Structures are given as structure tokens and as C-alpha cells.
Amino acid sequence: MERLSRLYVSHFGSPTAWYENLLFDLTDPDTQQPTDVIFNLENAGGKTSLLSYVFSCFEPKQERWLQHLQKKNHRFAEYFARDGRPSFIVMEWEMPARAAAMSDYKLVVGQVVALKESAERGADVERWFFAFEAVDGMGLEAIP
């Protein structure tokens, strides 16, 4: 079964909940296997924003951004650094073997988001999506 094992977020959030280069290890400390996780944050701590960012990798339409669906005045572009720094969200997935004699593998999926140079209120973003199978020297740690 596919399970999310690690999640990295940088330069993303709202004024009350800013994610700056955070790596979430979603594995059991004893077995090192992915496990169920609960994010225990206060209200306005960024839980929905983080989930929205994760979901935006799989449903990229900005009008489907969770916060925008809840309140139409919330825009995707409002959650990224205004100073030009790109934001990364990177997910490492533990994937089952593709065939009987093969090993399990890790899949890295994510996106990079940056405000366009004409960044003003209501500015748009540039986005780049990526996915690759992790190999020695090229995994989640290789992302800037």
C-alpha cells in the first residue's frame, strides 16, 4: 500500500502560520514505517493550509484550493513569499514493489511555487510540478 513517509514544506503559509523549511517525518520511530499522523495545532495554526498545499499537487486548479472553496476571497497566491523565494512542497511516498520479485521503492512528488515578478496583491504564481523515483543520491534530500 502507498504511504506518505515524509513531507517537506518551505516558504509557505499565512502570517499566523508560516512554514519555513520544515521536514515532517511521518514514520513510526520504532519501525521507521509510515504511520497515521495527527497534526495538533491551535486554530489558525496552518493545518488546512498545509493540507491544501498537499492536495494542490494532485488537483492543481487554483479555484479548487481548499481555502478558496471555503471563502472566495482567499487566493492561492496569498500563501507564498513576497520576496521572490520559491516555495517547495515535497512528498516522499513508500511504494509497493511493481512485481513479485522486486523491492519496494520511494517516489518523490511535489511542486515549486513562486510569485510572478509583478507580485502585487492579486498577483499570479508560476508553478512547476515534479515526480521521480528516488535512487541513491537523488531523493527528497536533493531538493533545494
Rosetta blueprint (number, residue, H / E / L):
1 M L
2 E L
3 R E
4 L E
5 S E
6 R E
7 L E
8 Y E
9 V E
10 S E
11 H L
12 F E
13 G E
14 S E
15 P L
16 T L
17 A E
18 W E
19 Y E
20 E L
21 N L
22 L E
23 L E
24 F E
25 D E
26 L L
27 T E
28 D L
29 P L
30 D L
31 T L
32 Q L
33 Q L
34 P E
35 T L
36 D L
37 V L
38 I L
39 F L
40 N L
41 L L
42 E L
43 N L
44 A L
45 G L
46 G L
47 K H
48 T H
49 S H
50 L H
51 L H
52 S H
53 Y H
54 V H
55 F H
56 S H
57 C L
58 F L
59 E L
60 P L
61 K L
62 Q H
63 E H
64 R H
65 W L
66 L H
67 Q H
68 H H
69 L H
70 Q H
71 K L
72 K L
73 N L
74 H L
75 R L
76 F H
77 A H
78 E H
79 Y H
80 F E
81 A L
82 R L
83 D L
84 G L
85 R L
86 P L
87 S E
88 F E
89 I E
90 V E
91 M E
92 E E
93 W E
94 E E
95 M E
96 P L
97 A L
98 R L
99 A L
100 A L
101 A L
102 M L
103 S L
104 D L
105 Y E
106 K E
107 L E
108 V E
109 V E
110 G E
111 Q E
112 V E
113 V E
114 A E
115 L E
116 K L
117 E L
118 S L
119 A L
120 E L
121 R L
122 G L
123 A L
124 D L
125 V E
126 E E
127 R E
128 W E
129 F E
130 F E
131 A E
132 F E
133 E E
134 A L
135 V E
136 D L
137 G L
138 M E
139 G L
140 L H
141 E H
142 A H
143 I L
144 P L
